[in-house]
Each structure stands twice: as structure tokens, then as C-alpha cells.
Amino acid sequence: MKKFICPICGYVHEGNQPPEKCPQCGCPAEKFKEQGGEELTFACEHEVGIAKDLDPAVVEGLRMNFSGECTEVGMYLAMSRVADREGYPEVAEAYKRIAFEEAEHAAKFAELLGEVVTDSTKK
């Protein structure tokens, strides 16, 4: 079974022939494009250091984001300690959770850059 894609609205029709007209936008059959068997490529989000070959301006932006996220972790942990000292344990716990979220963001930038982490625990 083949797949035909409408070039106007993106409707995908499965069959041996394209439909007479697109049921979504009315595009005629002759304008439909048959989807080829090209191999799909996916964004790599789980490879450490994937950003190393990007434009230097992009890499610098990633470094700045990493630094900013790390700064936010420290800021929220400090705010948590202040709230604890002032007798607001619930607020302190909320700030700790926010700090953890910011640490997650920093970790993703660290993985992209591959400068402060390696792809193996053995290295």
C-alpha cells in the first residue's frame, strides 16, 4: 500500500492511487506526491556531545545557557536555606524542588555540550 501526501494541507492518503481530490482542502489528485521509501532521520537527543560540531555561536549560546541554569540552581538553594532559617519549611522545600528542575535543565545542556560529562561512567 502506498502513501500519498497533499502538498497543500499535508493530508496523508493510503491506497494504490491518490484520492480524486483531497477530503480536507479539495486539492486535485494530480498534485498529490507519493511518499518515497527514504530513510527517516531523527534528532539525536541522547548522545553526549552532539553539539560539538555546530556553529561556534550556537555552542557559545549553549555554554551560556548551561552557566545560567547552574547559577539558578545555586540561587534557588540559597533561597531555600533563607526560607528554612526564617521558619518557612514548606517554602524551603518548594525552592529545593525548583532547584532540582533547574539542575535537570543544566544537565541537558551539559549532555549536549559534552564538555563536563563523558558518554561513559568508565572514563
C-alpha positions in Angstrom: 0.0 0.0 0.0 1.3 3.4 -0.9 1.0 6.8 0.8 0.2 10.0 -1.0 0.6 13.4 0.6 -1.4 16.5 -0.2 1.1 19.4 -0.9 -1.4 22.0 0.4 -2.6 20.7 3.7 -0.4 17.6 4.4 -3.3 15.1 4.4 -1.9 11.6 4.0 -3.9 9.1 1.9 -3.1 5.4 2.0 -4.0 3.3 -1.1 -2.9 2.3 -4.5 -3.9 5.6 -6.1 -4.3 9.2 -4.7 -7.9 10.2 -4.0 -9.7 12.2 -6.7 -9.5 15.2 -4.5 -8.2 15.9 -1.0 -11.0 15.4 1.5 -9.5 18.2 3.6 -8.8 21.0 1.1 -10.0 19.8 -2.3 -6.6 19.6 -3.9 -6.8 17.5 -7.2 -5.3 14.0 -7.4 -2.5 15.0 -9.8 -1.0 17.4 -7.3 -0.6 14.6 -4.6 3.0 13.5 -4.1 3.8 9.8 -3.4 5.7 9.3 -0.2 9.0 7.7 -1.1 10.8 5.0 0.8 13.5 7.4 2.0 15.1 6.5 5.3 13.8 8.6 8.3 16.3 10.6 10.3 15.6 11.6 13.9 17.0 14.3 16.1 19.6 12.8 18.4 18.7 13.8 21.9 20.5 11.1 23.9 24.1 11.4 22.5 26.6 13.2 24.7 28.5 15.9 22.9 26.2 16.1 19.9 26.5 19.9 19.7 30.3 19.9 19.4 30.4 20.4 15.6 27.7 23.1 15.5 28.4 26.8 14.7 30.6 28.3 17.3 27.9 30.9 18.1 25.4 28.2 18.9 27.9 26.3 21.1 28.6 29.6 23.0 24.9 30.1 23.5 24.6 26.6 24.9 27.5 27.3 27.3 25.8 30.5 28.4 22.6 28.6 29.0 24.4 25.9 31.0 26.0 28.6 33.1 22.7 30.3 33.7 21.0 27.1 34.7 23.8 26.3 37.2 23.5 29.8 38.6 19.8 29.3 39.1 20.4 26.1 41.0 22.6 27.9 43.4 20.2 30.8 43.7 17.2 28.6 44.5 19.1 26.5 47.0 20.2 29.7 48.8 16.6 30.9 48.8 15.6 27.6 50.3 18.1 28.0 53.1 16.9 31.5 53.8 13.3 30.3 53.9 14.3 27.5 56.3 16.1 29.9 58.6 13.0 32.2 58.7 10.7 29.3 59.6 9.1 28.5 56.3 9.9 24.8 55.7 7.2 24.4 53.0 8.6 27.3 51.1 12.1 25.9 51.6 11.0 22.6 50.1 9.4 24.3 47.1 12.7 26.1 46.4 14.6 22.9 46.6 12.3 21.3 44.1 12.6 24.3 41.8 16.4 24.0 42.1 16.2 20.3 41.1 14.2 21.3 37.9 16.9 23.9 37.1 19.5 21.2 37.6 17.7 19.0 35.1 17.9 21.8 32.6 21.6 22.2 33.3 22.2 18.5 32.8 20.6 18.6 29.4 22.9 21.4 28.3 25.9 19.5 29.8 24.9 16.5 27.7 24.6 18.5 24.5 27.9 20.1 25.0 29.8 17.1 26.2 32.4 19.3 27.9 31.8 18.4 31.6 30.5 14.9 31.2 31.5 11.9 29.1 29.4 9.2 27.4 30.6 6.6 29.8 31.0 6.1 33.5 34.3 4.2 32.9 36.1 7.3 31.6 
